[in-house]
Amino acid sequence: MGESDEVKLLGAWPSPLAIRARIAFNIKNVNYDFIQEDVEAKSELLLKLNPVHKRIPVLVHGDKPICESLIIVEYIDDVWSSGPSILPSDPYDRAIARFWATYIDEKWFSYFKGINATLQEKPKKAAVDQTVEGLLVLEEAFVKCSDGKPFFGGDQIGYLDLAMGGYLAWLTVTENMNGIKLLDQAKTPQLLKWAERFRQHPAVIGVMPETERLTEYANYILPKMRGDNPPK
Amino acid sequence: MAESSEVKLLGTWWSPFAMRSRIALNIKHVNYAFVDENLLSKSELLLKSNSVHKKIPVLIHGDKPVCESLIIVQYIDDVWTSDPSILPSDPYDRATALFWAAYLDEKWFPALKGILFGQGEDAKKALVDQAVEALVLVEEAFGKCSKGKPFFGGDQIGYVDIAFGCFLAMIRVTEKFNDIKLLDQAKTPELVKWAERFCQHPAVNGVMPETEELAEYAEIAIVKMRDANPPKS
């Protein structure tokens, strides 16, 4: 499959995982067709292209589907190899980037989604505490990976910036909705500054959902996902 | 880190995840020191090298630790670039290999673990069905990835062979203890043949535990888990 074959991305504008793929495309200046999926009613196309997991995002390159957001990002980096690199070139740095991306998806995200998964005080507070603890770990990781530079990837945004950055809009919305601070000047000053820089990066602007729009969406979707009782 | 720096692997003889790293190192003919950890009393080195998860395997190359079994395999492939390659060179084949390995860890392994260590007949039956269903998908994947050749990786064992093959001894023990068939001549005939070839591969046969030995160890582990988590009456 060559650089010039048709490229489609099945995703949804609020999805952190789709955001990763979209930023990767922007970094490489790749034109693609963004096909918005209705998360409440999966299309025939999605079910056909990702029969195993039935979830977005799915990259379709020519006629070949690629699934799983981080695998998609690596694929984009492999195929469009003339653009700026997304993964580090050094094998050890690459292993570290993959380690932290895995940590974010497997550990950190399970804490983070716990915050909005419940309306009850105690489990919510527990989820908040675990999320913040995870961010402290990621703050340390940022300091090591960035080595004094603006991004996890160094001078340019890279794999780990995408992995974490995909969640930033939801982080802000969650902070607002719950009256809490997750990224915090006192505890995670470097991540706070990184988040600002990330949001302003040309490959990110236009892909990062607006806070207001995402809040409206969150107010719609979260009660459904939680199965909240309808108001009397 | 240069190819020639010292290599240590922290693991256990029974861990499928440590086995992945060992097979990869064997494929590349890398000399390494295997540190068989006692997970009930983790070494300082392990706690220091994997302070986030405190889990094996950990590859220590020179003084740099690499954690997470699949990340370790990719690292080995990246550093020791001599043939054979572990990951496919074609980007789409590579994405496909990464996909199936991730599927095995996310969907398949929890079911296998649940059958081996779980309690409760109904719960186990559901997991067995899940596991067999997953294996039928993996059988299909084998057909597509191998393209008529002996391994997922083609002529040579590759990433998915390693990612899945490491579970073979555990599969046999689970089948034996529960009197079931997971890899099955009727439903997964290609995988049954592949399993035979995989176990005989020179990079594998020194590190795959003997079924009897693993069964003995598993029996003890299962009893310990049951004592720690008695079923609710």
Interface residues (C-beta under 8 A of the other chain):
Chain A: M1 V52 H61 K64 I66 C67 E68 I71 I72 E74 Y75 D78 V79 P91 Y92 R94 A95 R98 F99 T102 Y103 V137
Chain B: M1 V52 H61 K64 V66 C67 E68 I71 I72 Q74 Y75 D78 V79 P91 Y92 R94 A95 L98 F99 A102 Y103 L137
